[in-house]
Amino acid sequence: MEQRISLITLGVSDVARAKAFYEQLGWQGQEVEETVFFQAGGLAVVLWGRDKLADDAGIEGPGTGAMTLAQNVRSRAEVDEAIATATKAGATVTKPARETFYGGYAGYFADPDGHLWEIAWNPGFTLADDGSLTVPDFSATN
């Protein structure tokens, strides 16, 4: 199996509400058959009804797998701006932005369906002009 992810699908309770939330964050998506696709760098974030996702995966209920989506930004100010934008769009801040143990700055919010997002500035992770992140070589520091 190749080490990559093509799509991240979020099971949502109301596709229209979820689409409106992400559009208020400035995301632009395409809706096809009650499914919304957002291009997010080299992958896509997809919004799909929880029941449809559970049925497609062959499970009962919406599932219980815990995960966090994360976006690294270029500065502390961008962390604050992103969290403020999400809050105005209807997100709930679960952890206000603050200094981190790794010398960065980060905070968390939950979208209207409870999906957690971390917005972080990490001085050890360089972002390309297009926002793509390359994991640093941690072995060089050990």
DOLO-976126 format. One record per atom (N, C-alpha, C): residue in three letters; x, y, z. Coordinates in steps of 0.2 Angstrom, whole numbers, plus 2048, in hexadecimal, padded with zeros to 3 digits. Each point is the difference from the previous one (the first is absolute). Layout:
% DOLO-976126
ALAXYZ
...
//
This chain:
% DOLO-976126
MET8047FA800
MET7FC806800
MET804806800
GLU7FF8057FC
GLU8048067FF
GLU7FF804806
GLN805804802
GLN7FF804806
GLN7FD8077FE
ARG7FA8017FF
ARG7FC8067FE
ARG7F97FF802
ILE7FD806800
ILE7F9801801
ILE7FD8047FA
SER7FA7FD7FD
SER7FD8047FB
SER7FA804802
LEU7FC7FD804
LEU7FA803803
LEU7FF7FF807
ILE7FE806803
ILE7FE7FF807
ILE7F8802800
THR7FC7FB802
THR7F9800800
THR7FD802807
LEU7FD805801
LEU7FD801806
LEU7F87FF800
GLY7FE7FB805
GLY7F97FF800
GLY7FC805804
VAL7FB8037FD
VAL7FD806803
VAL7F97FF800
SER7FC803805
SER7F97FF801
SER7FC8047FB
ASP8038067FD
ASP7FC8047FC
ASP8058027FB
VAL8007FE7FA
VAL8048017FA
VAL8008087FF
ALA7FA8037FF
ALA7FF8077FE
ALA803804806
ARG7FF7FF806
ARG803804806
ARG8077FF800
ALA8037FA7FF
ALA8077FF800
ALA8048047FA
LYS7FC7FF7FA
LYS8038047FA
LYS800807802
ALA7FB803802
ALA800807802
ALA805802805
PHE8017FC805
PHE806801805
PHE8068017FC
TYR8027FB7FC
TYR8078007FD
TYR8008067FB
GLU7FB8017FD
GLU8008067FB
GLU801807804
GLN7FE800806
GLN801806804
GLN807801802
LEU8047FA800
LEU807800802
LEU8048027F9
GLY7FC8017FB
GLY8048027FA
GLY8017FA7FB
TRP7FE7FA802
TRP8017FA7FB
TRP7FB8007FB
GLN8027FE7FA
GLN7FB7FF7FA
GLN8007F97FE
GLY7FA7FE800
GLY7FF7F97FE
GLY7FB7FF7FB
GLN7FF7F97FE
GLN7FB7FE7FB
GLN7FC7FB803
GLU7F98017FF
GLU7FB7FB803
GLU7FE7FB7FA
VAL8017FA801
VAL7FD7FB7FB
VAL7FD7FA804
GLU7F98007FF
GLU7FC7FA803
GLU801800807
GLU7FE806803
GLU800801808
GLU8077FE803
THR8058027FC
THR8077FF803
THR8048067FD
VAL804803805
VAL8048067FE
VAL8077FE800
PHE8038037FB
PHE8087FE7FF
PHE803807800
PHE805801805
PHE804806800
PHE8087FD7FF
GLN8038047FB
GLN8077FE7FE
GLN804803806
ALA8047FD803
ALA804802805
ALA8077FE7FF
GLY8048047FC
GLY8077FE7FE
GLY7FF7FA7FC
GLY8047FB802
GLY8017FA7FC
GLY7FB7FB801
LEU7FB802805
LEU7FB7FB801
LEU7F9803801
ALA7FB7FD801
ALA7F9803800
ALA7FD7FE807
VAL7FC805803
VAL7FC7FF806
VAL7F98007FD
VAL7FD7FB802
VAL7F97FE7FE
VAL7FB800806
LEU7FA8037FE
LEU7FB800805
LEU7FA7FC7FE
TRP7FE7FB804
TRP7FB7FB7FE
TRP7FC7FE806
GLY7FA7FF7FF
GLY7FB7FE805
GLY8037FA804
ARG7FF801807
ARG8037FB804
ARG7FD7F97FF
ASP7F98007FF
ASP7FD7F97FF
ASP8027FD7F9
LYS8018047FB
LYS8037FE7FA
LYS8077FD801
LEU804804803
LEU8077FE801
LEU8007F9804
ALA7FC800805
ALA8007F9804
ALA7FD7FB7FC
ASP7FB8017FC
ASP7FE7FA7FC
ASP8057FE7FB
ASP8048057FD
ASP8057FF7FB
ASP8057FC803
ALA802801806
ALA8067FD804
ALA7FD7F9803
GLY7FA7FF800
GLY7FD7F9802
GLY801800808
ILE7FE806803
ILE800800807
ILE7FA802803
GLU7FE7FF806
GLU7FA802803
GLU802807803
GLY7FB8057FF
GLY802807804
GLY8058047FC
PRO802805803
PRO8058057FD
PRO8077FE801
GLY8017FB804
GLY8077FE801
GLY803804806
THR8057FE803
THR803803806
THR8078027FF
GLY8037FF7FA
GLY807802800
GLY802807801
ALA804801805
ALA802807801
ALA8068027FC
MET7FF8077FE
MET8068027FC
MET7FF808800
THR8068037FE
THR8008087FF
THR8038027FA
LEU7FC8047FC
LEU8038037FA
LEU805806803
ALA8058017FC
ALA804806802
ALA8028047FA
GLN801806801
GLN8038057FB
GLN805804803
ASN8067FF7FD
ASN806804802
ASN8008067FC
VAL801806804
VAL8018077FD
VAL806803801
ARG8018067FD
ARG807802800
ARG802805806
SER7FB802804
SER801804806
SER7FB7FF805
ARG802803806
ARG7FB800806
ARG7FA8047FE
ALA8018067FC
ALA7FA8047FE
ALA7FC7FC7FC
GLU8027FC7FC
GLU7FC7FC7FB
GLU7FC7FA804
VAL8037FE806
VAL7FC7FB804
VAL7FA804803
ASP801806803
ASP7FB804803
ASP7FA8027FA
GLU8038027FA
GLU7FB8017FB
GLU7FC7FA7FE
ALA8037FB7FF
ALA7FC7FA7FE
ALA7FB7FE805
ILE802800807
ILE7FB7FE805
ILE7FA805801
ALA8028067FF
ALA7FB806800
ALA7FB7FF7FA
THR8027FE7FA
THR7FC7FF7FA
THR7FC7FA802
ALA8027FB802
ALA7FC7FA802
ALA7FB801805
THR802804805
THR7FB802805
THR7FA8047FD
LYS8028047FC
LYS7FA8047FD
LYS7FC7FC7FB
ALA8037FB7FE
ALA7FC7FB7FB
ALA7FC7FB804
GLY801800807
GLY7FC7FB804
GLY8047FB804
ALA8068007FF
ALA8047FB804
ALA800801807
THR8027FB804
THR801801807
THR8077FF802
VAL803805803
VAL807800802
VAL8017FB806
THR8037FA7FF
THR8017FC805
THR807801804
LYS8048037FD
LYS807802804
LYS8028067FC
PRO800806804
PRO8028067FD
PRO8088007FE
ALA8028037FB
ALA8078007FE
ALA804802806
ARG8067FD800
ARG805801805
ARG8077FD7FE
GLU805802804
GLU8067FD7FF
GLU8007F9801
THR8047FC7FC
THR8017F9800
THR8067FE803
PHE8007F9802
PHE8067FD803
PHE8068007FA
TYR7FF8007FA
TYR8058007FB
TYR8028077FD
GLY7FE805804
GLY8028077FE
GLY7FC8037FB
GLY7FA7FD7FE
GLY7FB8037FC
GLY7FB803803
TYR7FA8017FC
TYR7FA803803
TYR7FA7FD7FC
ALA7FB7FD804
ALA7FB7FD7FD
ALA7F9800804
GLY7FB7FF7FD
GLY7F97FF803
GLY7FC7FB7FD
TYR7FA7FF803
TYR7FB7FB7FD
TYR7F98037FF
PHE7FD7FE7FB
PHE7F9801800
PHE7FC7FA7FD
ALA7FA7FF802
ALA7FB7FB7FD
ALA7FB8037FB
ASP8007FD7FA
ASP7FB8027FC
ASP7F97FF802
PRO7FA8027FD
PRO7FA7FE802
PRO7FE7F9801
ASP8047FB7FD
ASP7FF7F9801
ASP8047FD805
GLY805804803
GLY8047FE806
GLY8077FE7FD
HIS8018007F9
HIS8077FF7FE
HIS805805803
LEU8057FD802
LEU805804803
LEU8058037FB
TRP802806801
TRP8058037FC
TRP806803804
GLU8067FF7FF
GLU805803803
GLU8038057FB
ILE801806802
ILE8038057FC
ILE807802804
ALA8067FF7FC
ALA806800803
ALA8058047FC
TRP804804804
TRP8078027FD
TRP8057FC804
ASN8047FD7FC
ASN8067FC802
ASN8068027FD
PRO805803804
PRO8068037FD
PRO8047FA7FD
GLY7FF7FA801
GLY8047FB7FE
GLY7FD7FD7F9
PHE7FA8027FE
PHE7FD7FD7FA
PHE8008067FB
THR8047FF7FA
THR7FF8057FB
THR7FB7FF7FB
LEU7FC8057FF
LEU7FB7FF7FB
LEU8028037F9
ALA7FF7FD7FB
ALA8018027F9
ALA7FB8067FE
ASP8018037FB
ASP7FC8067FE
ASP7F97FE7FF
ASP7FF7F97FE
ASP7F97FE7FF
ASP7FD7FD806
GLY803801806
GLY7FE7FD806
GLY8027F9802
SER8037FD7FB
SER8027F9802
SER8057FF805
LEU8007FB804
LEU8047FF805
LEU8057FA7FF
THR806800801
THR8047FB800
THR8037FE807
VAL7FF7FA802
VAL8027FE807
VAL807800800
PRO803804805
PRO807801801
PRO8047F9802
ASP8068007FE
ASP8047FA802
ASP802800807
PHE7FC7FD805
PHE801800807
PHE8067FC802
SER8027FB7FC
SER8067FD802
SER807804800
ALA7FF8067FC
ALA806804800
ALA801804807
THR7FB800804
THR800804806
THR8017FB806
ASN8007FA7FF
ASN8017FB805
ASN8077FD801
//
